[in-house]
Each structure stands twice: as C-alpha cells, then as structure tokens.
Amino acid sequence: MTIKDSASYVFLAVVWGSSFLAMLRGVEAFGWVGVVTFRCFIAAATLIAVALATGRRLKLRAGWRAFAVVGATTVAGQLIGLSFGLPLIGTAMSAILVATIPLFSMLIARLWGIEMLTRRHMAGLVLGFAGMIVLVGFPAVPFTAPFALGCIATIGACLCAAFGSCYASYKLKGVSSWDITAGAFLAGGVITLPLLAFVPVPGTPQPIDYLYLLMLGAVMSATTYVLYFRLVGTIGATKAISVEFAVTVVAVLVGALILHEPLSTIQIFGAGTIIVGCALVTGLIPSFARQPA
C-alpha cells in the first residue's frame, strides 16, 4: 500500500473502532432503526453539501441501481444488523464478530470467480469459522435467546458488508468513491425509513445524543466510507476489508476499558483464531511455499 492508503487504513481502524461506542449511545437515544436511518441521511447530506461547496459534481443517477444494492447491503443491512445486535451482545463481542467479514468476502469473491481459493485460503476459512463457533458457543455471559439473536443479527450484518464490498469492487470499478458513498447512504436511508413506523424513536433524545448522531453520520460514515471505497478501488475488496481486524482491536479496547465488558479466556482464544484465519485469507500472513521457476 502507498503512504496515502496506509494513512486511510489507520484512520478507518481508529474511527470505526470508536464508532461502536457512539452507535451504542445512538441506539439508546434513537432506537436501532432510527439511528441507522438518520445516520444515513446525515452522511448523504454531508457529502452532497461538501460537493456543492467545492464544485464537485456527483453522478448519482447514472448508477442508481448499483448504489441501491450497495445501500441495501453494506449500509442498511450491515448497520441495521449491528445496531440491533450491539445492545444484546456488547461492543467487544460485536467487534470480534465483525472481524469475520473478510472470511465472507473471500467466499463470495470465490463464488463469483473474482478470486481463487488456495490451500492457505482454505486453512484460513476453517480457522476463522472455527474461531467464530468458539466465540459464540462459549460466551462470558449466560447464553440466552436475546444473546443468540444478537449474534445472528451481527453475523447477518457481516454477510451484508462482505456482499456489498464485493459487489462495489465488481460492479462499480472506476466510479468515484464520493458517488458510491453518497448514493449508497442515500439509498440506505430510503430503505430503512419505512421501518420507523414499526420501530419508532423510543423517547426524547438529549442534546448530547444529537452530537453522537452527527458524529456517526458526518465523520464515522460520510468521511470513512469515502476513504473505504477508495481503498476498495485501489487495493481490492478483500485487502481493504481486512481493516476490520484493526477495528476489532480498537473496539475491544473501548469495550473493556470504557464500558468494562467481560471477555472469557476461551473467547480471547476464539478471537485470536478468527484473526489468524482472516490474516491467512487476506494474505497478511505470506505463503512460504516455493514458487515454480
């Protein structure tokens, strides 16, 4: 990666890792549907306003079908699943499960014929999914129906994120990351807006809650996703999505140090297994097999 790509990678890890705390506060104030809907519209409005102020031309109509798919998966599907599951399983657990996104990304890319699976990839997939089973099967808290439901929602969110990233890499090559982000968040907001009729805002948010929401939309969505989709275009979907490893580390630290969330020893082992598996899948652990001359 170039210096610019590396800086974007680190920025995404820190901001997205911290976003779990802001998202938890947002869910408490606006509900798990409201926080996603308002976040999407704030993100889209931020990008459109900045584009107008700087003279940047957004081309949202040309690829609206593709933007709708990315908005339904990477934005609406992922954020709804995370927002629903986060209060049920906690920040640290959610963050560790998010680290499985590269595993799903590799499987989808293989099914689409974008990437080939080597023995190293297969070993990484086996390790990753084994770690996920350990993580979910041996929690530090009692295994209850809400906990299981939260895990299912979070894993579904990971599947949506992986699908959307692969789709964007495959169908939106050459499209500006600004266009992808603005179009995807606008579509995500439109998709989730009707759900507010069934899951309304639970109460009257406080001024600090609006600040968290503004941060989620303008910084942790608009800014980060522009950088993320640019990385997808420059280094590929699977490598770009490997930033979730670093996101997991930051979010687990936030959960442990600020929210005092527990993690059992076997869960830590499962988390390490997932990260090693994902590192094999994404090529962060190099292959030492002799290459043919």
LINNOR-V666003 format. One record per pair of residues at least 4 apart in sequence whose C-alpha atoms are under 6 Angstrom apart, sorted by the first residue. I is the first residue (numbers start at 1). J is the second residue. D is the distance in whole Angstrom. If there is no record, write none. Layout:
I,J,D + I,J,D
This chain:
1,5,6 + 12,16,6 + 13,17,6 + 13,246,5 + 13,247,4 + 17,247,4 + 17,250,5 + 17,251,4 + 18,251,6 + 19,23,6 + 22,212,6 + 26,30,6 + 26,35,6 + 27,31,4 + 27,32,5 + 27,35,6 + 29,205,5 + 30,34,5 + 30,35,5 + 30,201,5 + 31,201,5 + 32,83,5 + 32,84,5 + 34,38,6 + 35,39,6 + 37,189,5 + 37,192,6 + 37,193,6 + 39,217,4 + 40,185,5 + 40,189,5 + 41,45,6 + 41,189,6 + 42,46,6 + 42,217,5 + 43,217,4 + 43,218,5 + 43,221,6 + 43,222,5 + 44,182,5 + 44,185,6 + 44,186,5 + 45,49,6 + 46,218,6 + 47,51,6 + 51,55,6 + 51,56,5 + 58,179,6 + 60,183,6 + 64,68,6 + 67,71,6 + 67,183,5 + 67,184,5 + 68,72,6 + 68,187,5 + 70,74,5 + 70,164,5 + 70,184,6 + 71,75,5 + 71,76,6 + 71,184,4 + 71,185,6 + 71,187,5 + 71,188,4 + 72,76,5 + 72,77,6 + 72,188,6 + 73,77,5 + 73,160,5 + 73,164,5 + 74,78,5 + 74,160,6 + 74,161,4 + 74,164,5 + 75,79,6 + 75,188,6 + 76,80,6 + 76,188,5 + 77,157,6 + 77,160,6 + 78,157,4 + 78,160,5 + 78,161,6 + 79,83,6 + 81,153,5 + 81,154,5 + 81,157,5 + 82,86,6 + 82,154,5 + 85,150,4 + 85,153,6 + 85,154,6 + 86,90,5 + 88,147,6 + 88,150,5 + 89,147,6 + 89,150,6 + 91,255,5 + 92,252,4 + 92,255,5 + 95,248,5 + 95,251,6 + 96,248,5 + 98,158,6 + 99,244,5 + 99,245,5 + 101,158,5 + 101,162,6 + 102,241,6 + 102,242,6 + 104,162,6 + 105,162,5 + 109,114,5 + 109,115,6 + 110,114,6 + 110,115,5 + 110,116,6 + 117,121,6 + 121,280,6 + 121,281,5 + 124,128,6 + 124,277,4 + 124,278,6 + 124,280,5 + 124,281,5 + 125,277,6 + 127,273,6 + 127,277,5 + 128,274,4 + 128,277,4 + 131,270,4 + 131,273,5 + 131,274,5 + 133,137,6 + 134,138,6 + 134,270,5 + 135,267,5 + 135,270,5 + 140,263,5 + 140,264,5 + 165,237,6 + 166,237,6 + 167,171,6 + 168,172,5 + 169,173,6 + 169,237,6 + 177,226,5 + 177,229,5 + 177,230,5 + 178,226,6 + 179,183,6 + 180,184,6 + 181,226,6 + 184,188,6 + 189,193,6 + 196,200,5 + 205,209,6 + 214,218,6 + 215,219,5 + 216,220,5 + 217,221,5 + 218,222,5 + 219,223,5 + 220,224,6 + 221,225,6 + 225,229,6 + 231,235,6 + 231,240,6 + 232,236,5 + 232,237,5 + 232,240,5 + 237,241,6 + 239,282,6 + 244,248,6 + 248,252,6 + 253,257,6 + 254,258,5 + 255,259,5 + 255,261,5 + 256,260,4 + 256,261,5 + 279,283,6 + 279,284,5 + 279,285,6 + 280,285,5
